[in-house]
Amino acid sequence: MADEKLNIEEMSPKEITEYEGDLMSAILRAAEFKTDESEYRRMNITRNGKILFKFLIRPLTEEDLSNCRKKNTRVKQGRFGIDREKLNNARYRSQIIYEATVPESNTGDVKIWDYKREIIWPKLNVASGIDAIDVMLKAGEKDMVIENIEEISGFRSDDNEVIEDIKN
């Protein structure tokens, strides 16, 4: 369909109605990506050949990412009244993982980072699920999760066909 040019003037009223119905359905389906379980990805944290725990991630919107950046950026007034922003990159990356994590029934419908927090957080010496991510995941594991979030959010694609479709 990407190669063929659509000419609505040559379509019958029935074809136009079918096309508009299909287009409307496609638009509405595309807008549901945050809650569409087929867009989710299961992440396994494996060490020494053994899966320690699993969790689901979902795609993020640009607004989600922007909010994560804002929450982890400190503005300081520098010399001559010029504001300087300082991003806490480690916490920003943990915030992204936290926002993308889907609550599941096996964790009591909370994100895995908040599971049994009254017991686990004190043992980990953390104050939030975001802080727990830094303690629970190695740097490379965080990187792998971030890469997957970026991929399902449409930022990374090894599939040249997707890029060609977007160009057309």
C-alpha positions as YAML, in Angstrom:
chain: A
units: angstrom
residues:
- id: 1
  name: MET
  ca: [0.00, 0.00, 0.00]
- id: 2
  name: ALA
  ca: [2.94, 2.34, 0.61]
- id: 3
  name: ASP
  ca: [3.88, 2.20, -3.11]
- id: 4
  name: GLU
  ca: [0.42, 2.85, -4.53]
- id: 5
  name: LYS
  ca: [-0.99, 6.36, -4.70]
- id: 6
  name: LEU
  ca: [-4.50, 6.77, -3.33]
- id: 7
  name: ASN
  ca: [-6.91, 8.69, -5.55]
- id: 8
  name: ILE
  ca: [-10.17, 9.24, -3.69]
- id: 9
  name: GLU
  ca: [-11.80, 10.83, -6.77]
- id: 10
  name: GLU
  ca: [-11.60, 7.47, -8.58]
- id: 11
  name: MET
  ca: [-13.12, 5.53, -5.67]
- id: 12
  name: SER
  ca: [-16.77, 4.56, -5.45]
- id: 13
  name: PRO
  ca: [-18.79, 5.88, -2.49]
- id: 14
  name: LYS
  ca: [-18.69, 2.38, -0.97]
- id: 15
  name: GLU
  ca: [-14.88, 2.19, -1.33]
- id: 16
  name: ILE
  ca: [-14.52, 5.65, 0.23]
- id: 17
  name: THR
  ca: [-16.69, 4.64, 3.19]
- id: 18
  name: GLU
  ca: [-14.67, 1.43, 3.69]
- id: 19
  name: TYR
  ca: [-11.38, 3.33, 3.39]
- id: 20
  name: GLU
  ca: [-12.48, 6.01, 5.85]
- id: 21
  name: GLY
  ca: [-13.66, 3.33, 8.30]
- id: 22
  name: ASP
  ca: [-10.34, 1.48, 8.00]
- id: 23
  name: LEU
  ca: [-8.40, 4.73, 8.35]
- id: 24
  name: MET
  ca: [-10.38, 5.80, 11.41]
- id: 25
  name: SER
  ca: [-9.87, 2.39, 13.03]
- id: 26
  name: ALA
  ca: [-6.14, 2.51, 12.26]
- id: 27
  name: ILE
  ca: [-5.81, 6.00, 13.76]
- id: 28
  name: LEU
  ca: [-7.63, 4.98, 16.94]
- id: 29
  name: ARG
  ca: [-5.57, 1.77, 17.20]
- id: 30
  name: ALA
  ca: [-2.35, 3.74, 16.77]
- id: 31
  name: ALA
  ca: [-3.32, 6.07, 19.62]
- id: 32
  name: GLU
  ca: [-3.76, 3.14, 22.04]
- id: 33
  name: PHE
  ca: [-0.08, 2.12, 22.04]
- id: 34
  name: LYS
  ca: [0.39, 2.89, 25.76]
- id: 35
  name: THR
  ca: [-2.26, 0.39, 26.79]
- id: 36
  name: ASP
  ca: [-1.96, -2.10, 23.92]
- id: 37
  name: GLU
  ca: [-0.47, -5.22, 25.49]
- id: 38
  name: SER
  ca: [0.93, -6.31, 22.12]
- id: 39
  name: GLU
  ca: [3.28, -3.31, 22.41]
- id: 40
  name: TYR
  ca: [4.59, -4.44, 25.82]
- id: 41
  name: ARG
  ca: [7.87, -6.29, 26.20]
- id: 42
  name: ARG
  ca: [8.88, -8.75, 28.92]
- id: 43
  name: MET
  ca: [12.25, -8.01, 30.48]
- id: 44
  name: ASN
  ca: [14.22, -10.75, 32.22]
- id: 45
  name: ILE
  ca: [16.99, -9.86, 34.65]
- id: 46
  name: THR
  ca: [19.36, -12.80, 34.45]
- id: 47
  name: ARG
  ca: [22.57, -13.33, 36.39]
- id: 48
  name: ASN
  ca: [24.78, -16.43, 36.35]
- id: 49
  name: GLY
  ca: [22.37, -18.08, 33.93]
- id: 50
  name: LYS
  ca: [19.42, -17.74, 36.31]
- id: 51
  name: ILE
  ca: [16.45, -15.41, 35.90]
- id: 52
  name: LEU
  ca: [16.19, -13.33, 39.07]
- id: 53
  name: PHE
  ca: [12.99, -11.50, 38.18]
- id: 54
  name: LYS
  ca: [10.85, -10.40, 35.24]
- id: 55
  name: PHE
  ca: [8.83, -7.31, 34.50]
- id: 56
  name: LEU
  ca: [6.87, -5.73, 31.67]
- id: 57
  name: ILE
  ca: [7.67, -2.44, 29.98]
- id: 58
  name: ARG
  ca: [5.49, -0.33, 27.74]
- id: 59
  name: PRO
  ca: [6.22, 2.37, 25.15]
- id: 60
  name: LEU
  ca: [6.63, 5.93, 26.39]
- id: 61
  name: THR
  ca: [5.39, 9.12, 24.82]
- id: 62
  name: GLU
  ca: [7.55, 12.13, 24.18]
- id: 63
  name: GLU
  ca: [5.68, 13.85, 27.01]
- id: 64
  name: ASP
  ca: [6.57, 10.97, 29.38]
- id: 65
  name: LEU
  ca: [10.24, 11.37, 28.50]
- id: 66
  name: SER
  ca: [10.07, 15.15, 28.86]
- id: 67
  name: ASN
  ca: [8.51, 14.79, 32.33]
- id: 68
  name: CYS
  ca: [11.24, 12.35, 33.34]
- id: 69
  name: ARG
  ca: [13.86, 14.88, 32.24]
- id: 70
  name: LYS
  ca: [12.15, 17.74, 34.12]
- id: 71
  name: LYS
  ca: [11.89, 15.71, 37.33]
- id: 72
  name: ASN
  ca: [15.62, 14.99, 37.25]
- id: 73
  name: THR
  ca: [16.97, 18.35, 36.15]
- id: 74
  name: ARG
  ca: [18.14, 20.87, 38.68]
- id: 75
  name: VAL
  ca: [18.34, 24.51, 37.67]
- id: 76
  name: LYS
  ca: [20.98, 26.63, 39.36]
- id: 77
  name: GLN
  ca: [21.59, 30.27, 38.85]
- id: 78
  name: GLY
  ca: [25.11, 30.69, 37.61]
- id: 79
  name: ARG
  ca: [27.32, 33.68, 37.17]
- id: 80
  name: PHE
  ca: [25.78, 36.80, 35.72]
- id: 81
  name: GLY
  ca: [22.26, 35.48, 36.41]
- id: 82
  name: ILE
  ca: [22.44, 32.78, 33.74]
- id: 83
  name: ASP
  ca: [20.52, 29.63, 34.62]
- id: 84
  name: ARG
  ca: [22.43, 26.38, 34.32]
- id: 85
  name: GLU
  ca: [20.68, 23.05, 34.14]
- id: 86
  name: LYS
  ca: [22.20, 19.91, 35.59]
- id: 87
  name: LEU
  ca: [20.65, 16.57, 34.68]
- id: 88
  name: ASN
  ca: [21.06, 13.71, 37.14]
- id: 89
  name: ASN
  ca: [21.58, 11.18, 34.36]
- id: 90
  name: ALA
  ca: [21.55, 8.02, 36.50]
- id: 91
  name: ARG
  ca: [18.27, 9.00, 38.18]
- id: 92
  name: TYR
  ca: [16.81, 10.15, 34.85]
- id: 93
  name: ARG
  ca: [17.45, 6.72, 33.34]
- id: 94
  name: SER
  ca: [15.93, 5.04, 36.41]
- id: 95
  name: GLN
  ca: [12.90, 7.35, 36.11]
- id: 96
  name: ILE
  ca: [12.43, 6.25, 32.48]
- id: 97
  name: ILE
  ca: [12.52, 2.59, 33.52]
- id: 98
  name: TYR
  ca: [10.11, 3.28, 36.37]
- id: 99
  name: GLU
  ca: [7.63, 5.12, 34.10]
- id: 100
  name: ALA
  ca: [7.76, 2.37, 31.47]
- id: 101
  name: THR
  ca: [7.23, -0.48, 33.96]
- id: 102
  name: VAL
  ca: [3.74, -1.97, 33.89]
- id: 103
  name: PRO
  ca: [2.09, -2.98, 37.20]
- id: 104
  name: GLU
  ca: [1.29, -6.69, 37.21]
- id: 105
  name: SER
  ca: [-1.01, -8.95, 39.19]
- id: 106
  name: ASN
  ca: [1.90, -11.11, 40.48]
- id: 107
  name: THR
  ca: [3.25, -8.03, 42.30]
- id: 108
  name: GLY
  ca: [-0.10, -7.01, 43.73]
- id: 109
  name: ASP
  ca: [-0.87, -4.67, 40.81]
- id: 110
  name: VAL
  ca: [2.08, -2.42, 41.62]
- id: 111
  name: LYS
  ca: [5.30, -1.92, 39.70]
- id: 112
  name: ILE
  ca: [7.96, -4.44, 40.66]
- id: 113
  name: TRP
  ca: [10.07, -1.58, 42.03]
- id: 114
  name: ASP
  ca: [7.33, -0.83, 44.58]
- id: 115
  name: TYR
  ca: [6.62, -4.47, 45.49]
- id: 116
  name: LYS
  ca: [6.46, -5.00, 49.28]
- id: 117
  name: ARG
  ca: [8.06, -1.59, 49.68]
- id: 118
  name: GLU
  ca: [7.50, -1.43, 53.42]
- id: 119
  name: ILE
  ca: [9.82, -4.46, 53.74]
- id: 120
  name: ILE
  ca: [12.17, -4.19, 50.76]
- id: 121
  name: TRP
  ca: [12.91, -0.44, 50.63]
- id: 122
  name: PRO
  ca: [14.35, -0.29, 54.17]
- id: 123
  name: LYS
  ca: [16.52, -3.35, 53.43]
- id: 124
  name: LEU
  ca: [17.77, -1.70, 50.24]
- id: 125
  name: ASN
  ca: [18.12, 1.64, 52.03]
- id: 126
  name: VAL
  ca: [16.03, 3.46, 49.40]
- id: 127
  name: ALA
  ca: [13.15, 5.92, 49.58]
- id: 128
  name: SER
  ca: [11.35, 5.18, 46.30]
- id: 129
  name: GLY
  ca: [10.88, 2.71, 43.50]
- id: 130
  name: ILE
  ca: [13.10, 4.88, 41.32]
- id: 131
  name: ASP
  ca: [15.91, 4.60, 43.88]
- id: 132
  name: ALA
  ca: [15.32, 0.83, 44.06]
- id: 133
  name: ILE
  ca: [16.07, 0.53, 40.33]
- id: 134
  name: ASP
  ca: [19.57, 1.92, 40.91]
- id: 135
  name: VAL
  ca: [20.20, -0.64, 43.65]
- id: 136
  name: MET
  ca: [18.59, -3.62, 41.91]
- id: 137
  name: LEU
  ca: [19.96, -3.22, 38.37]
- id: 138
  name: LYS
  ca: [23.55, -3.17, 37.19]
- id: 139
  name: ALA
  ca: [24.51, -0.34, 34.81]
- id: 140
  name: GLY
  ca: [24.52, -2.69, 31.80]
- id: 141
  name: GLU
  ca: [21.11, -4.08, 32.75]
- id: 142
  name: LYS
  ca: [19.71, -0.55, 32.97]
- id: 143
  name: ASP
  ca: [21.19, 0.16, 29.56]
- id: 144
  name: MET
  ca: [19.56, -2.97, 28.09]
- id: 145
  name: VAL
  ca: [16.17, -2.01, 29.53]
- id: 146
  name: ILE
  ca: [16.50, 1.58, 28.25]
- id: 147
  name: GLU
  ca: [17.37, 0.29, 24.76]
- id: 148
  name: ASN
  ca: [14.23, -1.86, 24.78]
- id: 149
  name: ILE
  ca: [12.08, 1.06, 25.95]
- id: 150
  name: GLU
  ca: [13.50, 3.24, 23.17]
- id: 151
  name: GLU
  ca: [12.87, 0.51, 20.62]
- id: 152
  name: ILE
  ca: [9.21, -0.09, 21.53]
- id: 153
  name: SER
  ca: [8.71, 3.68, 21.80]
- id: 154
  name: GLY
  ca: [9.80, 4.06, 18.18]
- id: 155
  name: PHE
  ca: [13.23, 5.64, 18.72]
- id: 156
  name: ARG
  ca: [15.34, 2.71, 17.54]
- id: 157
  name: SER
  ca: [14.69, 0.42, 14.65]
- id: 158
  name: ASP
  ca: [16.94, -2.02, 12.87]
- id: 159
  name: ASP
  ca: [14.08, -2.64, 10.48]
- id: 160
  name: ASN
  ca: [14.75, -0.58, 7.35]
- id: 161
  name: GLU
  ca: [11.23, -1.37, 6.13]
- id: 162
  name: VAL
  ca: [9.75, 0.69, 8.98]
- id: 163
  name: ILE
  ca: [12.04, 3.61, 8.07]
- id: 164
  name: GLU
  ca: [10.99, 3.35, 4.42]
- id: 165
  name: ASP
  ca: [7.29, 3.31, 5.40]
- id: 166
  name: ILE
  ca: [7.78, 6.44, 7.49]
- id: 167
  name: LYS
  ca: [9.58, 8.21, 4.60]
- id: 168
  name: ASN
  ca: [6.74, 7.40, 2.21]
...
